[in-house]
Amino acid sequence: MSQKFKDGGPASGINRLRFHNQKSEIGNRKSEILPFVLVNMAMSADGKIASANRAITSFGSPHDHEHLLELRATANAVMAGARTVDSAKINMGPGPKKFRRKRLKHGLAEYNLRVIVSRSGSVNPNAEIFKHKFTGANKTLTRPDGHPVPSDGRGAGSEGPKSPIIILTTQRAGESRLKRLRVLADEVKICGRKEINFRAAFRWLRKKWGVQRLLSEGGGELNDALFRANLVNELHLTICPKILGGRNAPTIADGTSFPPLTNAASFSLKIRRRVGDEMFLVFSNDGRNAALRRPRTARRSVSLPTSDATADTSGRNTLR
């Protein structure tokens, strides 16, 4: 079943926006199909996503949290780095029933896949995510060729995890850690020797699990790797009226810098919206990044909190 996101009227103060899916052409290689990748982050007014000691990791408003769940409701899979999963009490699931109903209405499985990224395989087995299995009758996802695949790899209608956990790691993890990870996760995928090959990992997610839209929720090192691999199609950024400070506090993209400036990942501001004292921004890959080419794809919808909306292009809340 193809995934269709239709326009709807305002619901709970939310307006619909249209987006594109992704199909990438890389250099002179044969065209390949990758998931459409969204990064969603909230940051303080001084650009921090957490305090230096990681004691403060969540400071957005209820509107920001609603926006996070709205985005999850449009994605086949939600992804986060191991440190983000360890430091915050998050289960990476779809949230309350109303958001699960939206997923089903959009042609998605009721529960999303959950993807954890760790190069070294050092995932805390006591993290909150592993306490939420969401077991029950299995739903189906959609392969790129349109054929359904089981969301847990077993069979439609079978009993099993509705929201499988997948861990992407490397050979650095070693056999002992890999063994422990396979107890925690529904599947462990090795995606490189020392560093994760995200392009290969995303091809695998698309082919095996039918992932067409992938939402990444940080942290900064994971975002940095995705920006470097030129795999981010959209950046959703909430600016919160807080000053966290801290020389070592994480930002939305930690890691190695992009010298010179001409090599920096380039995005265009498409939508800005103010709700109370927060700003909700949507940036789109503007096509100048060498590895990514704008595709011809079906439209998708997502939503931002409603208030003081301004579209920077045609006056409509549309991304092209």
KOLTOR-116181 format. One record per residue: residue in three letters; residue number from 0; x, y, z of N, C-alpha, C in turn. Coordinates in Angstrom, 2 decimals. Last residue first. Layout:
% residues N
> ala;NUM;X;Y;Z;X;Y;Z;X;Y;Z
...
% end
This chain:
% residues 320
> arg;319;8.86;23.09;-2.15;8.92;22.56;-3.50;10.28;21.94;-3.76
> leu;318;6.59;23.46;0.46;7.98;23.21;0.10;8.01;22.60;-1.28
> thr;317;4.28;25.85;1.55;4.58;24.77;0.63;6.08;24.67;0.41
> asn;316;2.26;27.80;2.59;3.14;26.93;3.37;3.46;25.69;2.56
> arg;315;2.48;30.67;0.45;1.79;29.44;0.86;2.78;28.59;1.64
> gly;314;4.19;32.62;-0.25;3.10;33.02;0.61;2.25;31.86;1.04
> ser;313;6.32;31.66;-1.67;5.16;32.10;-2.44;4.02;32.60;-1.57
> thr;312;8.50;31.98;0.73;8.56;31.96;-0.73;7.30;32.51;-1.36
> asp;311;8.28;31.88;3.46;9.29;32.77;2.90;9.27;32.85;1.38
> ala;310;5.36;32.17;5.34;6.07;31.36;4.36;7.03;32.28;3.62
> thr;309;4.52;32.50;8.63;5.08;33.23;7.51;5.79;32.25;6.60
> ala;308;2.08;32.60;11.23;2.80;31.85;10.19;3.32;32.78;9.12
> asp;307;1.04;33.08;13.90;1.96;34.01;13.25;2.76;33.34;12.14
> ser;306;0.40;29.72;14.54;0.43;31.06;15.11;1.45;31.88;14.36
> thr;305;0.36;26.28;15.04;-0.22;27.41;14.35;-0.12;28.69;15.16
> pro;304;3.01;23.88;14.68;2.04;24.59;15.51;1.60;25.88;14.83
> leu;303;3.10;22.05;11.59;3.76;22.89;12.58;2.68;23.54;13.44
> ser;302;3.11;18.88;9.93;2.46;20.04;10.50;3.35;20.77;11.48
> val;301;3.04;17.30;6.71;3.44;17.30;8.10;2.85;18.55;8.69
> ser;300;2.72;15.30;3.78;2.31;16.39;4.65;2.82;16.18;6.05
> arg;299;4.21;14.88;0.55;3.90;14.40;1.89;3.43;15.57;2.72
> arg;298;4.14;14.07;-2.91;4.09;15.01;-1.82;3.72;14.32;-0.52
> ala;297;6.49;12.03;-4.72;5.14;12.33;-4.26;5.20;13.28;-3.08
> thr;296;9.17;13.42;-6.76;8.58;12.51;-5.78;7.17;12.94;-5.41
> arg;295;12.11;13.85;-8.24;10.69;13.94;-8.54;9.99;12.93;-7.65
> pro;294;14.75;15.30;-6.18;14.06;14.25;-6.91;12.68;14.66;-7.39
> arg;293;17.77;17.08;-6.16;16.34;17.13;-5.90;15.61;16.11;-6.77
> arg;292;20.65;15.36;-5.04;19.93;16.01;-6.13;18.45;16.00;-5.83
> leu;291;23.61;15.35;-3.17;22.16;15.19;-3.18;21.55;15.96;-4.33
> ala;290;26.31;15.88;-3.24;25.88;14.48;-3.29;24.40;14.31;-3.47
> ala;289;26.71;18.73;-3.11;27.08;17.95;-4.29;26.43;16.58;-4.37
> asn;288;24.42;21.18;-2.36;25.26;20.14;-1.79;25.47;19.06;-2.84
> arg;287;22.57;22.70;-3.61;23.97;23.03;-3.88;24.93;22.02;-3.27
> gly;286;20.02;22.03;-2.82;20.51;21.46;-4.07;21.95;21.79;-4.38
> asp;285;19.11;22.87;-0.37;18.84;23.75;-1.51;19.44;23.26;-2.82
> asn;284;17.23;21.26;1.99;18.47;21.14;1.22;18.26;21.88;-0.10
> ser;283;15.34;23.52;3.99;15.37;22.47;2.98;16.73;22.46;2.29
> phe;282;14.13;24.19;7.25;15.15;24.42;6.22;15.15;23.24;5.27
> val;281;11.79;25.61;9.25;12.01;24.47;8.38;13.00;24.89;7.30
> leu;280;11.23;26.60;12.65;11.84;26.84;11.34;11.95;25.53;10.57
> phe;279;9.59;28.19;15.14;9.64;26.90;14.46;10.09;27.17;13.02
> met;278;10.33;29.88;18.09;10.31;29.96;16.64;10.47;28.55;16.07
> glu;277;8.57;30.83;21.08;9.39;29.89;20.31;9.25;30.16;18.82
> asp;276;6.80;32.31;22.52;8.17;32.82;22.45;9.11;31.87;21.71
> gly;275;4.03;31.62;20.58;4.47;32.15;21.85;5.85;32.74;21.70
> val;274;5.28;30.66;17.68;4.24;30.23;18.61;4.69;30.65;20.00
> arg;273;6.07;31.52;14.38;6.22;31.84;15.80;5.01;31.35;16.57
> arg;272;7.72;30.09;11.70;6.45;30.23;12.40;6.72;30.50;13.88
> arg;271;8.94;29.77;8.44;9.18;30.22;9.80;7.82;30.48;10.46
> ile;270;10.21;27.86;5.76;9.05;28.21;6.59;9.55;28.71;7.93
> lys;269;12.65;27.76;4.43;11.40;27.68;3.68;10.20;28.16;4.48
> leu;268;15.97;28.52;4.07;14.84;28.65;4.98;13.55;28.70;4.17
> ser;267;18.21;26.14;2.70;17.40;27.34;2.50;16.23;27.34;3.48
> phe;266;21.61;25.04;3.24;20.16;24.87;3.31;19.47;26.20;3.09
> ser;265;24.65;23.35;2.97;23.88;24.53;2.59;22.39;24.22;2.55
> ala;264;27.52;22.57;4.77;26.22;22.09;4.30;25.31;23.30;4.10
> ala;263;30.58;24.08;3.64;29.53;23.93;4.64;28.25;23.39;4.01
> asn;262;32.52;24.67;1.87;32.19;23.26;2.02;31.05;23.02;3.02
> thr;261;32.98;27.35;2.07;32.34;26.89;0.84;31.94;25.41;0.92
> leu;260;34.47;27.62;4.38;33.03;27.89;4.44;32.30;27.37;3.21
> pro;259;36.87;24.85;4.14;36.47;26.24;4.29;34.94;26.39;4.27
> pro;258;35.71;23.30;7.19;36.55;24.31;6.54;36.81;23.91;5.09
> phe;257;33.56;22.27;8.98;33.51;22.20;7.51;34.42;23.25;6.88
> ser;256;34.58;20.33;11.94;33.98;21.47;11.24;34.07;21.28;9.73
> thr;255;33.65;17.31;13.60;34.62;18.08;12.82;33.91;19.20;12.07
> gly;254;31.20;17.63;16.24;32.15;16.86;15.44;33.10;17.78;14.72
> asp;253;27.67;18.51;16.18;29.00;18.44;16.79;29.93;17.62;15.90
> ala;252;25.00;20.13;15.59;25.95;19.42;14.73;27.34;19.49;15.35
> ile;251;23.54;21.32;17.58;22.81;20.43;16.67;23.74;19.67;15.74
> thr;250;25.74;20.98;20.48;24.94;21.75;19.53;24.27;20.79;18.55
> pro;249;26.54;20.54;24.00;26.38;20.07;22.61;25.49;20.99;21.78
> ala;248;28.85;22.45;25.95;27.46;22.01;25.73;27.27;21.61;24.27
> asn;247;31.27;23.48;26.56;31.23;22.10;26.07;29.81;21.57;25.88
> arg;246;30.74;26.03;27.49;31.67;25.87;26.37;31.57;24.48;25.75
> gly;245;27.72;27.30;28.42;28.56;26.11;28.52;29.42;25.92;27.29
> gly;244;24.22;28.24;27.92;25.64;28.47;28.11;26.44;27.17;28.13
> leu;243;21.44;28.45;27.77;22.03;27.37;28.56;23.51;27.61;28.85
> ile;242;18.76;30.42;27.61;20.21;30.51;27.43;20.83;29.46;28.35
> lys;241;15.64;30.21;25.85;16.49;29.86;26.99;17.95;30.10;26.62
> pro;240;13.34;30.05;24.00;13.82;31.27;24.67;14.57;30.97;25.96
> cys;239;14.24;27.90;21.24;13.56;28.11;22.52;14.16;29.31;23.26
> ile;238;13.62;27.03;18.02;14.47;27.89;18.83;13.70;28.28;20.08
> thr;237;13.51;24.08;16.25;12.77;24.92;17.19;13.76;25.71;18.01
> leu;236;13.80;22.93;13.00;14.53;23.50;14.13;13.61;24.39;14.96
> his;235;14.24;20.52;10.66;13.19;21.18;11.45;13.83;21.64;12.75
> leu;234;15.67;20.12;7.62;16.00;20.36;9.02;14.86;21.13;9.66
> glu;233;15.65;17.73;4.98;15.01;18.84;5.70;15.52;18.90;7.13
> asn;232;17.55;15.94;4.00;16.69;16.68;3.07;16.05;17.89;3.72
> val;231;20.72;14.73;4.52;19.60;15.42;5.16;18.84;16.22;4.13
> leu;230;22.99;13.65;3.48;21.79;12.81;3.45;20.57;13.50;4.05
> asn;229;25.74;14.22;3.39;24.80;14.92;2.52;23.50;14.14;2.36
> ala;228;27.54;13.37;5.16;27.21;12.42;4.10;26.21;13.00;3.12
> arg;227;27.42;15.57;6.85;28.64;15.31;6.10;28.40;14.36;4.94
> phe;226;24.88;15.28;7.97;25.16;16.46;7.16;26.39;16.22;6.29
> leu;225;25.35;12.87;9.35;24.35;12.91;8.28;24.56;14.13;7.37
> ala;224;27.27;13.64;11.21;27.59;12.58;10.25;26.62;12.61;9.07
> asp;223;25.80;15.54;12.66;27.01;15.94;11.94;27.37;14.91;10.87
> asn;222;23.82;13.94;13.85;23.46;14.95;12.86;24.66;15.34;12.01
> leu;221;25.48;12.48;15.60;24.74;11.79;14.54;24.34;12.78;13.45
> glu;220;26.36;14.58;17.24;27.33;13.80;16.47;26.66;13.03;15.34
> gly;219;23.95;15.61;18.42;24.77;16.40;17.54;25.76;15.62;16.70
> gly;218;21.66;12.77;18.64;22.19;14.09;18.96;23.12;14.67;17.91
> gly;217;18.71;13.35;16.55;19.98;13.66;17.18;20.59;12.49;17.91
> glu;216;16.46;12.29;15.32;16.27;13.19;16.45;17.57;13.42;17.24
> ser;215;15.31;11.73;12.06;16.44;11.66;12.98;16.28;12.71;14.07
> leu;214;13.04;9.90;10.26;13.17;11.07;11.12;14.31;10.86;12.10
> leu;213;12.52;8.89;7.03;13.31;8.61;8.22;13.50;9.90;9.01
> arg;212;10.45;7.38;4.73;10.72;8.63;5.47;11.38;8.27;6.79
> gln;211;10.65;4.79;3.83;10.62;5.86;2.84;10.87;7.23;3.48
> val;210;11.59;1.63;4.48;11.62;2.96;5.08;11.71;4.02;3.98
> gly;209;11.45;-1.16;4.13;10.50;-0.28;3.45;10.47;1.14;3.97
> trp;208;13.30;-2.88;5.12;12.24;-2.47;6.03;11.25;-1.50;5.40
> lys;207;15.04;-3.44;2.96;14.56;-4.51;3.83;13.33;-4.12;4.63
> lys;206;15.38;-0.95;1.53;15.14;-2.22;0.85;14.50;-3.26;1.76
> arg;205;15.76;1.03;3.48;14.73;1.20;2.44;14.36;-0.15;1.82
> leu;204;17.86;0.01;4.95;16.59;0.31;5.62;15.46;0.44;4.59
> trp;203;19.81;-0.06;2.90;19.36;-1.30;3.52;18.02;-1.09;4.22
> arg;202;20.16;2.65;2.44;19.71;1.79;1.33;19.13;0.50;1.89
> phe;201;21.12;3.34;4.94;19.80;3.83;4.54;19.26;3.06;3.34
> ala;200;23.63;2.09;4.92;22.65;1.74;5.95;21.25;2.16;5.54
> ala;199;24.88;3.42;2.82;24.61;1.99;2.69;23.55;1.55;3.70
> arg;198;24.97;5.94;4.03;24.31;5.78;2.74;23.95;4.31;2.51
> phe;197;26.44;5.54;6.36;25.01;5.84;6.45;24.28;5.68;5.12
> asn;196;28.63;3.60;7.55;28.34;4.05;6.20;26.83;4.30;6.13
> ile;195;30.23;4.27;10.56;28.99;3.81;9.93;28.85;4.43;8.54
> glu;194;33.62;3.26;10.99;32.61;4.31;10.90;31.38;3.77;10.19
> lys;193;34.96;0.87;10.95;35.15;1.76;12.10;34.11;2.87;12.15
> arg;192;33.49;-0.79;9.00;34.55;-1.28;9.89;34.67;-0.43;11.14
> gly;191;29.86;-1.02;8.50;31.19;-0.49;8.26;32.20;-1.06;9.24
> cys;190;27.43;-1.82;9.67;27.44;-0.92;8.51;28.80;-0.28;8.27
> ile;189;25.57;-4.41;10.93;26.93;-3.87;10.86;27.06;-3.09;9.55
> lys;188;22.59;-4.41;12.66;23.17;-4.33;11.33;24.56;-3.69;11.40
> val;187;20.41;-6.29;14.49;21.64;-5.52;14.59;22.32;-5.56;13.22
> glu;186;17.00;-6.43;15.45;18.02;-6.69;14.44;19.20;-5.76;14.68
> asp;185;15.78;-6.10;17.84;15.18;-7.07;16.91;16.12;-7.37;15.76
> ala;184;17.94;-5.89;20.77;17.30;-5.38;19.56;16.69;-6.50;18.73
> leu;183;19.05;-7.28;22.96;18.25;-6.08;23.17;17.40;-5.72;21.97
> val;182;20.45;-9.37;21.88;19.45;-9.68;22.89;18.50;-8.49;23.07
> arg;181;22.21;-8.07;20.26;21.19;-8.91;19.61;20.13;-9.38;20.58
> leu;180;23.92;-6.89;22.11;23.00;-6.04;21.34;21.88;-6.86;20.71
> arg;179;25.41;-9.08;22.98;24.51;-8.40;23.92;23.48;-7.56;23.19
> lys;178;26.79;-9.63;20.59;25.95;-10.66;21.20;24.95;-10.03;22.16
> leu;177;28.26;-7.32;20.29;27.23;-7.66;19.29;26.27;-8.70;19.85
> arg;176;30.02;-7.54;22.43;29.00;-6.50;22.43;27.89;-6.80;21.44
> ser;175;31.51;-9.78;21.53;30.83;-9.81;22.83;29.74;-8.76;22.91
> glu;174;32.57;-9.02;19.00;31.58;-10.09;19.10;30.82;-10.09;20.43
> gly;173;32.76;-5.47;18.24;33.30;-6.74;18.71;32.20;-7.76;18.98
> ala;172;32.43;-2.84;17.36;31.67;-3.30;18.52;32.23;-4.60;19.09
> arg;171;33.75;-2.39;15.02;34.42;-1.98;16.25;33.71;-2.54;17.49
> gln;170;32.05;-2.89;12.95;32.86;-4.02;13.42;33.62;-3.69;14.71
> thr;169;29.16;-0.89;13.93;30.30;-1.24;13.08;31.03;-2.46;13.66
> thr;168;25.54;-0.39;13.75;26.84;-0.33;14.40;27.94;-0.69;13.42
> leu;167;22.21;0.14;14.42;23.23;0.27;13.39;24.58;0.45;14.08
> ile;166;19.54;-1.69;15.60;20.77;-1.02;15.99;21.75;-1.04;14.82
> ile;165;16.07;-1.47;15.83;17.20;-1.82;14.98;18.42;-1.04;15.46
> ile;164;13.11;-2.62;17.17;14.30;-1.82;17.44;15.45;-2.35;16.59
> pro;163;9.69;-2.54;16.03;11.00;-3.19;16.16;12.12;-2.19;16.41
> ser;162;6.82;-2.28;17.05;7.80;-1.21;16.82;9.20;-1.77;17.00
> lys;161;5.50;-4.59;17.51;4.91;-3.67;16.55;5.92;-2.61;16.13
> pro;160;6.86;-7.78;17.93;7.02;-6.35;18.21;6.37;-5.50;17.12
> gly;159;4.17;-10.25;17.60;5.56;-9.84;17.70;5.65;-8.36;17.99
> glu;158;2.11;-12.46;15.88;2.38;-11.78;17.14;3.87;-11.45;17.22
> ser;157;1.15;-11.77;12.48;1.79;-12.59;13.52;1.99;-11.76;14.78
> gly;156;0.20;-10.06;10.57;-0.77;-10.67;11.46;-0.16;-11.50;12.56
> ala;155;2.76;-10.81;8.29;1.63;-9.96;8.63;0.65;-10.72;9.50
> gly;154;5.87;-11.85;9.58;4.70;-12.17;8.80;3.52;-11.34;9.24
> arg;153;8.58;-10.93;10.18;8.10;-12.29;10.43;6.90;-12.66;9.56
> gly;152;9.56;-8.32;10.25;10.29;-9.29;9.46;9.78;-10.71;9.60
> asp;151;8.01;-6.49;11.44;9.00;-7.12;12.31;9.75;-8.23;11.58
> ser;150;6.40;-5.62;9.41;7.13;-4.60;10.15;8.12;-5.21;11.12
> pro;149;6.59;-7.40;6.33;6.22;-7.38;7.74;7.05;-6.36;8.51
> val;148;5.88;-5.58;3.35;6.81;-6.41;4.11;6.41;-6.34;5.57
> pro;147;4.09;-5.30;0.25;4.16;-5.17;1.71;5.23;-6.07;2.29
> his;146;5.34;-3.75;-2.70;4.93;-4.97;-2.02;5.06;-4.81;-0.51
> gly;145;6.43;-1.47;-3.84;5.00;-1.48;-3.56;4.51;-2.71;-2.84
> asp;144;9.10;-1.30;-4.10;8.39;-1.82;-5.26;6.89;-1.93;-5.02
> pro;143;9.91;-0.42;-1.56;9.95;0.52;-2.67;9.20;0.04;-3.90
> arg;142;7.47;-1.90;0.73;8.76;-1.89;0.04;8.74;-0.82;-1.06
> thr;141;5.77;-0.88;3.60;5.75;-0.98;2.14;7.15;-0.94;1.57
> leu;140;4.65;-2.79;6.49;5.22;-1.62;5.86;5.20;-1.83;4.36
> thr;139;2.02;-4.07;8.57;2.93;-4.18;7.44;3.43;-2.82;7.02
> lys;138;1.78;-5.30;12.01;1.31;-4.53;10.87;2.29;-4.72;9.72
> asn;137;1.00;-7.93;14.35;1.93;-7.23;13.49;1.24;-6.49;12.37
> ala;136;-0.36;-7.78;17.57;-0.54;-8.20;16.18;0.29;-7.31;15.26
> gly;135;2.27;-7.12;19.97;0.89;-7.37;19.58;0.83;-7.83;18.15
> thr;134;4.34;-4.85;21.90;4.06;-6.12;21.25;2.57;-6.26;20.93
> phe;133;5.95;-2.65;22.78;4.77;-2.45;21.94;4.40;-3.74;21.19
> lys;132;8.19;-2.42;24.37;8.26;-3.34;23.23;7.09;-3.17;22.27
> his;131;9.96;-0.61;26.38;8.72;-0.43;25.62;8.80;-1.26;24.34
> lys;130;12.40;-0.76;27.45;11.31;-1.12;28.34;9.96;-1.03;27.64
> phe;129;14.22;0.27;25.73;14.13;-1.19;25.78;13.03;-1.68;26.72
> ile;128;14.10;3.03;26.20;13.56;2.49;24.95;13.35;0.98;25.01
> glu;127;15.50;3.56;28.57;14.03;3.54;28.57;13.45;2.86;27.34
> ala;126;18.35;1.45;29.15;17.72;2.65;28.59;16.21;2.46;28.48
> asn;125;19.80;-0.69;29.99;18.73;-0.23;30.88;18.04;1.03;30.38
> pro;124;21.85;-1.08;28.23;20.74;-2.04;28.19;19.57;-1.64;29.08
> asn;123;23.31;1.43;26.39;22.90;1.10;27.76;21.71;0.14;27.73
> val;122;25.65;0.56;23.94;24.28;0.98;24.21;23.89;0.52;25.61
> ser;121;28.16;0.56;22.19;28.02;0.80;23.63;26.66;1.41;23.93
> gly;120;28.92;0.20;19.59;27.98;-0.77;20.15;27.76;-0.59;21.64
> ser;119;30.42;2.08;18.33;31.13;1.14;19.20;30.22;0.07;19.79
> arg;118;28.50;3.50;16.88;29.66;2.94;16.19;30.33;1.85;17.02
> ser;117;25.12;3.43;16.99;26.29;3.39;17.88;27.46;2.74;17.16
> val;116;21.78;4.32;16.77;23.07;4.36;16.09;24.19;4.37;17.12
> ile;115;18.60;2.84;16.51;19.64;3.37;17.40;20.98;3.26;16.69
> val;114;15.34;3.17;15.42;16.72;2.90;14.99;17.68;3.60;15.94
> arg;113;12.19;1.79;15.20;13.07;2.60;16.04;14.52;2.19;15.77
> leu;112;9.25;2.05;13.16;10.51;1.40;13.49;11.34;2.35;14.35
> asn;111;6.03;3.05;14.53;7.22;3.22;13.69;8.35;2.29;14.10
> tyr;110;2.78;1.68;14.43;3.98;2.00;15.20;5.18;2.08;14.27
> glu;109;1.00;1.30;12.32;0.56;2.02;13.52;1.73;2.48;14.37
> ala;108;2.40;1.99;9.09;2.16;1.07;10.20;1.78;1.89;11.44
> leu;107;0.61;4.32;6.95;1.80;3.82;7.64;1.41;2.75;8.65
> gly;106;-1.50;5.62;5.81;-1.02;4.41;5.15;0.24;3.85;5.75
> his;105;-2.56;7.72;7.17;-1.55;8.04;6.15;-1.03;6.80;5.42
> lys;104;-4.08;6.42;9.05;-4.77;7.19;8.01;-3.83;7.52;6.85
> leu;103;-2.03;5.45;10.67;-2.85;4.50;9.91;-3.60;5.21;8.78
> arg;102;-1.12;7.91;11.72;-0.23;7.04;10.96;-1.03;6.08;10.09
> lys;101;-3.37;8.80;13.10;-2.87;9.57;11.95;-1.96;8.71;11.08
> arg;100;-3.46;6.89;15.13;-4.56;6.94;14.14;-4.13;7.72;12.90
> arg;99;-1.20;7.63;16.49;-1.21;6.32;15.84;-2.34;6.24;14.81
> phe;98;-2.07;10.05;17.49;-0.98;10.06;16.52;-0.86;8.71;15.81
> lys;97;-4.03;9.23;19.26;-4.41;10.11;18.14;-3.32;10.16;17.07
> lys;96;-2.67;7.71;21.20;-3.50;7.04;20.20;-3.83;7.93;19.01
> pro;95;0.67;9.07;21.83;-0.73;8.72;22.13;-1.51;8.21;20.92
> gly;94;3.71;7.77;20.24;2.97;8.61;21.16;1.53;8.16;21.33
> pro;93;5.40;6.22;18.69;4.55;7.19;18.01;3.75;8.09;18.95
> gly;92;8.67;5.98;20.37;7.44;5.46;19.79;6.58;6.57;19.22
> met;91;10.91;6.60;21.80;10.97;6.78;20.35;9.75;6.20;19.64
> asn;90;11.15;6.72;24.49;10.92;5.38;23.93;10.90;5.41;22.40
> ile;89;13.33;8.42;26.76;12.53;8.42;25.54;12.33;6.99;25.06
> lys;88;14.85;9.96;28.87;13.84;8.92;29.05;12.87;8.97;27.88
> ala;87;18.26;10.40;27.87;16.89;10.90;27.99;15.92;9.74;28.13
> ser;86;20.70;9.14;27.61;20.61;10.29;28.51;19.19;10.81;28.71
> asp;85;20.49;7.01;25.76;20.93;6.76;27.13;20.58;7.89;28.09
> val;84;19.72;8.26;23.40;18.85;7.23;23.97;19.20;6.98;25.44
> thr;83;21.96;9.86;23.03;20.64;10.48;23.18;19.67;9.51;23.83
> arg;82;23.90;7.92;22.70;23.98;8.81;23.86;22.67;9.53;24.09
> ala;81;23.10;6.65;20.28;23.09;5.90;21.54;23.12;6.82;22.75
> gly;80;20.95;8.69;18.21;22.22;8.16;18.62;22.15;7.51;19.99
> ala;79;17.91;7.75;16.50;18.66;8.58;17.45;19.97;7.90;17.77
> met;78;15.03;7.70;14.36;16.41;7.33;14.62;17.04;8.29;15.63
> val;77;12.09;6.21;13.22;12.65;7.29;14.03;14.03;6.83;14.48
> ala;76;10.33;5.43;10.19;11.31;5.10;11.21;11.79;6.35;11.92
> asn;75;8.31;6.45;8.63;8.36;5.00;8.83;9.25;4.64;10.01
> ala;74;6.60;9.46;9.56;7.83;8.73;9.26;7.68;7.23;9.49
> thr;73;4.56;11.01;10.46;4.76;10.98;9.01;5.92;10.08;8.59
> ala;72;4.62;11.00;13.19;3.43;10.41;12.56;3.54;10.38;11.04
> arg;71;6.83;12.51;13.81;6.93;11.05;13.91;5.77;10.37;13.18
> leu;70;5.64;15.03;13.53;6.65;14.59;12.58;6.82;13.08;12.61
> glu;69;3.96;15.00;15.75;3.39;15.17;14.42;4.37;14.70;13.35
> leu;68;5.83;14.84;17.79;4.95;13.70;17.57;4.27;13.78;16.21
> leu;67;7.02;17.42;17.51;7.83;16.20;17.43;6.96;14.98;17.11
> his;66;4.80;19.04;18.03;5.42;19.06;16.70;6.27;17.82;16.49
> glu;65;4.44;18.52;20.72;3.38;18.16;19.76;3.95;18.09;18.35
> his;64;6.77;19.69;21.70;6.57;18.25;21.84;5.50;17.74;20.88
> asp;63;6.22;22.37;21.09;7.37;21.70;20.48;7.23;20.19;20.56
> his;62;4.02;22.81;22.74;3.88;22.96;21.28;5.01;22.24;20.55
> pro;61;5.15;22.54;25.30;4.21;21.51;24.81;3.97;21.60;23.31
> ser;60;8.60;23.65;24.68;7.24;23.81;25.18;6.37;22.62;24.77
> gly;59;11.89;22.34;25.53;10.87;22.87;24.63;9.51;22.92;25.29
> phe;58;13.82;21.11;26.94;13.41;22.43;27.44;12.40;23.09;26.50
> ser;57;15.82;18.47;27.78;14.51;18.80;27.22;14.06;20.13;27.81
> thr;56;18.17;18.08;29.05;18.11;17.62;27.66;16.78;17.96;27.00
> ile;55;20.28;18.71;31.58;19.11;19.31;30.92;19.14;18.89;29.46
> ala;54;22.52;17.20;32.00;21.45;17.11;33.00;20.16;17.70;32.44
> arg;53;24.75;17.39;30.42;23.61;16.60;29.89;22.49;16.44;30.91
> asn;52;26.63;19.21;31.09;26.65;17.94;31.83;25.52;17.00;31.44
> ala;51;25.91;21.32;29.41;27.22;20.69;29.25;27.31;19.35;29.95
> ser;50;22.48;20.87;28.26;23.51;21.49;29.10;24.81;20.71;28.97
> ala;49;21.51;20.78;24.80;21.51;20.23;26.16;22.55;21.01;26.96
> ile;48;21.74;22.19;22.55;20.65;21.21;22.57;20.57;20.50;23.92
> lys;47;22.36;25.68;21.95;22.67;24.43;22.65;21.45;23.50;22.62
> gly;46;22.06;28.31;20.95;22.47;27.23;20.06;22.81;25.91;20.72
> asp;45;21.00;30.29;22.48;22.45;30.34;22.25;22.96;29.07;21.56
> ala;44;18.38;29.57;22.71;18.67;30.76;21.92;20.16;30.92;21.66
> ser;43;18.43;25.95;22.36;18.29;27.19;23.11;18.64;28.37;22.21
> met;42;16.63;23.77;20.11;17.85;24.32;20.69;17.54;25.61;21.44
> ala;41;15.43;20.74;18.85;15.12;21.96;19.58;16.41;22.46;20.19
> met;40;15.21;19.05;15.67;15.93;19.42;16.88;15.32;20.66;17.52
> asn;39;15.06;16.66;13.22;14.24;17.53;14.06;14.96;17.78;15.37
> val;38;15.71;15.91;9.92;16.33;16.07;11.24;15.46;17.05;12.02
> leu;37;14.66;13.56;7.52;14.37;14.78;8.25;15.15;14.77;9.56
> val;36;15.12;12.06;4.45;15.65;12.19;5.81;15.33;13.57;6.37
> phe;35;13.72;9.64;2.50;13.71;11.08;2.71;14.07;11.29;4.18
> pro;34;15.80;6.81;1.68;14.71;7.44;2.42;14.84;8.97;2.37
> leu;33;16.80;6.32;-1.76;17.11;6.44;-0.35;15.89;6.99;0.38
> ile;32;17.66;4.79;-4.71;16.54;5.23;-3.90;16.94;5.19;-2.43
> glu;31;19.88;5.90;-7.26;19.53;5.02;-6.16;18.41;5.64;-5.33
> ser;30;21.12;5.89;-10.57;20.20;6.49;-9.60;19.83;5.48;-8.52
> lys;29;24.52;5.05;-10.95;23.14;4.78;-11.28;22.25;5.32;-10.18
> arg;28;26.88;7.78;-10.63;26.36;6.46;-10.34;24.94;6.30;-10.84
> asn;27;28.00;10.18;-10.89;27.69;9.50;-12.13;27.14;8.10;-11.90
> gly;26;26.49;11.65;-8.07;27.58;11.68;-9.04;27.15;11.06;-10.36
> ile;25;23.54;10.27;-7.31;24.82;10.57;-6.72;25.91;10.49;-7.77
> glu;24;20.25;11.03;-6.72;21.18;10.68;-7.78;22.55;11.15;-7.32
> ser;23;17.56;9.94;-4.61;18.84;10.62;-4.83;19.57;10.12;-6.05
> lys;22;14.49;10.82;-3.61;15.13;9.85;-4.49;16.42;10.52;-4.94
> gln;21;12.11;11.48;-1.06;13.45;11.60;-1.62;13.82;10.46;-2.55
> asn;20;9.09;13.50;-0.83;9.90;12.34;-0.46;11.23;12.46;-1.20
> his;19;8.10;16.82;0.21;8.49;15.83;-0.80;9.18;14.64;-0.16
> phe;18;5.19;18.30;1.81;6.61;18.04;1.66;6.84;17.02;0.55
> arg;17;2.86;20.71;3.03;3.22;19.65;2.09;4.72;19.55;1.95
> leu;16;1.06;21.08;6.10;2.08;21.54;5.17;2.43;20.39;4.26
> arg;15;-1.84;21.95;8.03;-1.10;21.00;7.20;-0.10;21.71;6.30
> asn;14;-1.96;23.24;11.36;-2.21;23.39;9.93;-1.33;22.44;9.15
> ile;13;-3.44;22.76;14.52;-2.36;22.39;13.61;-2.80;22.62;12.18
> gly;12;-5.35;22.94;16.51;-4.47;24.09;16.30;-3.34;23.81;15.35
> ser;11;-6.67;20.49;16.26;-5.95;20.79;17.50;-4.94;21.92;17.29
> ala;10;-6.52;20.87;12.88;-6.89;19.92;13.93;-6.03;20.19;15.14
> pro;9;-7.61;22.38;9.89;-6.90;22.52;11.16;-7.42;21.53;12.18
> gly;8;-8.15;19.90;7.29;-8.39;21.16;7.96;-7.61;21.21;9.25
> gly;7;-5.68;18.32;5.20;-6.84;18.29;6.07;-7.01;19.64;6.71
> asp;6;-4.16;16.66;2.46;-4.45;17.87;3.21;-5.67;17.66;4.07
> lys;5;-2.66;13.39;2.82;-3.61;14.32;2.24;-3.77;15.55;3.11
> phe;4;-0.32;11.24;1.99;-0.55;12.24;3.01;-1.43;13.33;2.39
> lys;3;0.07;7.83;1.47;-0.50;9.07;0.97;-0.79;10.00;2.13
> gln;2;1.98;5.13;0.51;1.73;6.04;1.61;1.25;7.38;1.06
> ser;1;0.64;2.13;-0.96;1.44;3.35;-1.01;1.05;4.27;0.13
> met;0;0.84;-1.19;0.00;0.00;0.00;0.00;0.88;1.23;0.00
% end
